[in-house]
Amino acid sequence: MVWKWLGALLLFPVQMVYLVVKAAVCILLPARLRDLSGDNVLITGGGRGIGRHLAREFAKRGARKDSKQEQFYLSKCFLLQIILWGRTEKCLKETTEEIRMMGTECHYFICDVGNREEVYQQAKAVREKVGDITILVNNAAVVHGKSLMDSDDDALLKSQHINTLGQFWSTKAFLPRMLELQNGHIVCLNSVLALSAIPGAIDYCTSKASSFAFMESLTLGLLDCPGVNATTVLPFHTSTEMFQGMRIRFPNLFPPLKPETVARRTVEAVQLNQAFLLLPWTMHVLVILKSILPRSALEEIHKFSGSYTCMNTFKGRT
């Protein structure tokens, strides 16, 4: 037994070096992308914002180049289908029509992911109408945008229900079938605020930190599940309606991300089977600094960057 432990201990650093070298080689060499043409993709919060851009990107990348006759015969089995969930029918309908104009089959269902019973009910309806979901994108989110003492209790609960618990319900609804088929991908549109919180968005930061822990645990739990993977995307401030009014002190140095950029990089991460994606790459520096710098230095960085006051002009979605 002792020799077995000693052998494992000696082999461990060799495995680490091998994995690091393998990752470096994968970065340098072009990777094989997952073919999306036969997937059923469900996007929560798919009616607007990043969700709408995700639907466009999936439709663009999953479109087949077959003739119309071939598409007719393949449509039931091999063509990408996109399913949108959301609470606002007008936005869902507009996005659905746009995706259909792109030549991709698209359906929408009105669903509040913060409502557990509604999620399970609509998941059953999706399976009956469309089939098994192979890519689930947990994108739906809300932000109250106030300090703790200024926050309404119901608004705080709403953020936790949609941003965090909604992922529990949607994942529980579709993951069992993915495991059974050995084919599936769970995607979470998170935020860099899960790793570095700011004042004035305590509901959002808390829910995103919980969501990140959920995805980290889920990703590790899926390591022994063939064919089923997970991707967590942590973007910097993105210019969408949800964070309307938020102001960065140095916008030229730290420009907000475009939603179409976040969508493109997210779909790429799914096709590359990338577990975690920080956007932009400079956010890796933030994570490293937070790990090594004393609290006083981090506070000065927050003051200098303006993150202490960036939510003072917040208006949010109207």
C-alpha positions in Angstrom: 0.0 0.0 0.0 2.8 2.4 0.9 4.5 1.7 -2.5 1.3 2.4 -4.3 0.9 5.8 -2.6 4.5 6.6 -3.3 4.1 5.8 -6.9 1.0 7.9 -7.2 2.9 10.8 -5.5 5.8 10.6 -7.9 3.5 10.3 -10.9 1.3 13.3 -10.0 3.9 16.1 -11.0 4.5 14.2 -14.3 0.8 14.2 -15.0 0.6 18.0 -14.3 3.5 18.7 -16.6 1.8 16.6 -19.3 -1.5 18.4 -19.0 0.1 21.8 -19.1 2.0 21.0 -22.2 -1.1 19.4 -23.8 -3.1 22.6 -23.0 -0.3 24.8 -24.5 -0.2 22.7 -27.7 -4.0 22.9 -28.0 -3.8 26.7 -27.9 -1.2 26.8 -30.7 -2.8 24.2 -32.9 -6.3 24.6 -34.5 -8.8 22.6 -32.5 -11.7 20.6 -33.9 -15.0 22.4 -33.3 -18.2 20.6 -32.2 -20.7 20.3 -35.1 -23.9 22.0 -33.9 -26.0 20.9 -36.9 -27.9 18.2 -35.0 -28.3 19.9 -31.6 -31.4 21.2 -29.8 -30.3 24.4 -28.0 -32.4 25.9 -25.3 -31.5 29.5 -24.2 -33.1 31.0 -21.1 -33.6 34.7 -21.3 -33.4 34.3 -25.0 -35.7 37.1 -26.1 -33.3 40.0 -25.8 -29.8 41.1 -24.8 -27.1 38.5 -24.8 -29.7 35.8 -25.2 -30.8 37.1 -28.5 -27.2 37.4 -29.8 -26.6 33.8 -28.6 -29.6 32.6 -30.6 -28.2 34.4 -33.7 -24.7 32.9 -33.2 -25.9 29.4 -32.7 -28.1 29.7 -35.8 -25.2 31.0 -37.8 -22.8 28.3 -36.7 -25.3 25.4 -36.8 -26.7 26.2 -40.3 -26.2 23.4 -42.8 -25.2 24.1 -46.4 -27.5 21.4 -47.9 -29.9 22.0 -50.7 -33.6 22.7 -49.9 -34.6 19.2 -50.7 -31.9 17.7 -48.5 -32.9 20.1 -45.7 -36.5 18.9 -46.0 -35.5 15.3 -45.4 -33.0 16.1 -42.7 -35.0 18.7 -40.8 -36.5 16.2 -38.3 -33.2 14.6 -37.3 -30.1 16.5 -38.2 -30.8 20.3 -38.3 -30.2 22.6 -35.4 -33.2 23.7 -33.5 -33.2 26.7 -31.1 -35.7 27.0 -28.2 -36.1 30.3 -26.4 -37.4 30.7 -22.8 -38.3 34.1 -21.3 -41.0 36.1 -19.6 -41.7 38.7 -22.3 -43.6 37.2 -25.2 -43.1 40.3 -27.5 -39.3 39.9 -27.3 -39.4 36.1 -27.6 -41.6 36.3 -30.7 -39.4 38.9 -32.4 -36.3 36.8 -31.8 -38.0 33.7 -32.9 -39.1 35.3 -36.2 -35.5 36.6 -36.8 -33.9 33.2 -36.3 -36.5 31.6 -38.6 -35.6 34.2 -41.2 -32.0 32.9 -40.9 -33.2 29.5 -42.0 -33.1 27.8 -38.5 -36.0 26.2 -36.8 -36.9 28.2 -33.7 -39.6 27.9 -31.0 -40.4 29.9 -27.9 -42.0 29.2 -24.6 -43.0 31.7 -21.9 -41.2 30.6 -18.8 -40.0 32.2 -15.5 -37.0 30.2 -14.6 -37.4 31.4 -11.0 -40.6 29.4 -10.7 -39.7 25.7 -10.2 -43.0 24.3 -11.1 -43.2 26.4 -14.3 -39.7 25.2 -15.3 -40.5 21.5 -15.0 -43.9 22.0 -16.7 -42.3 23.8 -19.7 -39.4 21.4 -19.9 -42.0 18.6 -20.4 -43.7 20.7 -23.1 -40.3 21.3 -24.9 -39.5 17.5 -24.9 -43.0 16.7 -26.3 -42.8 19.4 -29.1 -39.1 19.6 -30.0 -37.3 16.6 -28.5 -34.4 16.2 -26.2 -32.3 19.3 -25.3 -28.6 18.7 -26.0 -27.3 22.2 -25.2 -28.8 24.2 -22.3 -27.7 27.8 -22.0 -28.6 29.3 -18.6 -28.5 33.0 -19.5 -31.6 34.5 -17.8 -30.7 37.1 -15.1 -31.9 40.2 -13.4 -30.2 43.0 -11.4 -31.8 45.2 -8.8 -28.8 47.5 -8.6 -29.0 48.9 -5.1 -27.2 48.6 -1.8 -28.4 46.1 0.8 -30.2 48.8 3.0 -31.9 50.4 0.0 -33.0 47.0 -1.5 -36.6 45.8 -1.5 -36.8 42.3 0.1 -38.9 40.9 -2.8 -36.5 42.3 -5.4 -33.6 40.6 -3.5 -35.5 37.3 -3.6 -36.3 37.7 -7.3 -32.6 38.0 -8.1 -31.7 34.9 -6.2 -34.6 32.9 -7.7 -33.8 33.8 -11.3 -30.0 34.1 -11.3 -29.2 31.2 -9.0 -32.1 28.8 -8.3 -33.3 29.0 -11.9 -30.2 27.2 -12.9 -30.9 24.5 -10.4 -34.3 23.9 -11.8 -33.5 24.1 -15.5 -30.4 21.9 -15.1 -32.3 19.3 -13.1 -35.0 19.3 -15.8 -32.7 18.5 -18.7 -29.5 17.0 -17.3 -30.9 13.5 -16.6 -31.7 12.8 -20.2 -28.3 14.2 -21.3 -26.6 11.7 -19.0 -28.8 8.9 -20.3 -28.0 9.8 -24.0 -24.3 10.6 -23.1 -24.8 13.8 -25.1 -25.2 17.2 -23.6 -23.7 20.5 -22.6 -24.6 22.9 -19.8 -23.7 26.5 -20.3 -23.8 29.3 -17.8 -23.6 33.0 -18.7 -22.1 34.3 -15.5 -20.2 37.5 -14.7 -16.7 38.6 -13.6 -18.6 40.1 -10.6 -18.9 36.5 -9.3 -15.1 36.8 -8.6 -14.8 40.5 -7.8 -17.9 42.2 -6.4 -18.8 45.9 -6.5 -21.0 48.0 -4.3 -24.5 48.9 -5.4 -25.2 45.5 -7.0 -25.2 43.2 -3.9 -28.1 41.1 -5.2 -26.4 40.5 -8.5 -22.9 39.8 -7.2 -24.2 37.4 -4.5 -26.4 35.5 -7.0 -23.6 35.3 -9.6 -21.1 34.0 -6.9 -23.5 31.3 -6.0 -24.1 30.5 -9.6 -20.3 30.2 -10.2 -20.0 27.8 -7.2 -22.9 25.8 -8.7 -21.2 25.5 -12.1 -17.8 24.7 -10.6 -19.3 21.9 -8.6 -21.3 20.6 -11.5 -18.3 20.7 -13.9 -16.3 18.6 -11.5 -19.2 16.2 -11.0 -19.4 15.6 -14.8 -15.8 14.6 -15.2 -16.8 10.9 -15.1 -19.9 11.4 -17.3 -18.9 10.7 -20.9 -20.4 13.0 -23.5 -21.8 15.6 -21.1 -19.8 18.7 -20.4 -20.1 22.2 -18.9 -19.0 25.8 -19.8 -19.0 28.8 -17.5 -18.5 32.2 -19.1 -17.5 35.2 -16.9 -17.6 38.4 -19.0 -16.7 41.9 -17.9 -19.4 44.7 -18.1 -21.4 44.2 -21.3 -23.3 47.0 -23.0 -26.9 45.7 -22.6 -30.1 47.2 -21.4 -29.8 45.4 -18.1 -26.9 47.5 -16.9 -28.0 50.7 -18.6 -26.5 53.7 -16.8 -23.5 51.9 -15.3 -20.4 54.0 -15.8 -16.8 52.9 -16.0 -14.1 55.5 -14.9 -11.8 54.7 -17.8 -14.0 53.5 -20.7 -11.2 53.8 -23.2 -9.0 51.6 -21.1 -11.7 49.2 -20.0 -14.4 49.4 -22.7 -17.6 47.5 -22.1 -18.0 44.3 -24.1 -20.3 44.1 -27.0 -23.1 41.5 -26.5 -22.4 40.0 -29.9 -18.7 39.4 -28.9 -19.8 37.6 -25.7 -22.2 35.5 -27.7 -19.6 34.6 -30.3 -16.9 33.7 -27.7 -19.5 31.7 -25.7 -20.5 29.5 -28.7 -16.9 29.0 -29.6 -16.2 27.9 -26.0 -19.0 25.3 -26.3 -17.6 24.0 -29.6 -14.2 23.8 -28.1 -15.5 22.2 -24.9 -13.9 24.9 -22.8 -14.8 24.7 -19.1 -14.2 28.3 -18.1 -13.9 31.5 -20.1 -13.0 34.9 -18.7 -13.7 37.9 -21.0 -11.6 39.8 -21.9 -8.4 37.9 -21.2 -7.2 40.7 -18.9 -9.7 39.5 -16.3 -7.2 36.8 -15.5 -4.9 39.5 -14.1 -7.7 40.6 -11.8 -8.1 37.1 -10.4 -4.3 36.8 -9.8 -4.1 40.2 -8.2 -7.0 39.4 -5.9 -5.2 36.2 -4.8 -1.8 37.8 -3.9 -2.4 41.5 -3.0 -3.4 42.7 0.5 -6.9 44.0 1.1 -5.7 47.6 1.3 -4.1 47.4 -2.1 -7.2 45.9 -3.6 -9.3 48.7 -2.1 -7.0 51.3 -3.8 -7.4 49.5 -7.1 -11.2 49.6 -6.8 -11.1 53.3 -6.0 -8.8 54.1 -8.8 -10.8 52.1 -11.4 -14.1 53.7 -10.2 -15.8 50.4 -9.3 -16.9 51.9 -6.0 -19.1 54.4 -7.7 -19.9 52.8 -11.1 -23.4 51.9 -10.0 -24.3 55.4 -8.8 -25.7 56.3 -12.3 -27.3 52.9 -12.8 -30.8 52.9 -14.4 -31.3 49.4 -15.5 -33.8 48.0 -18.0 -36.8 50.2 -18.6 
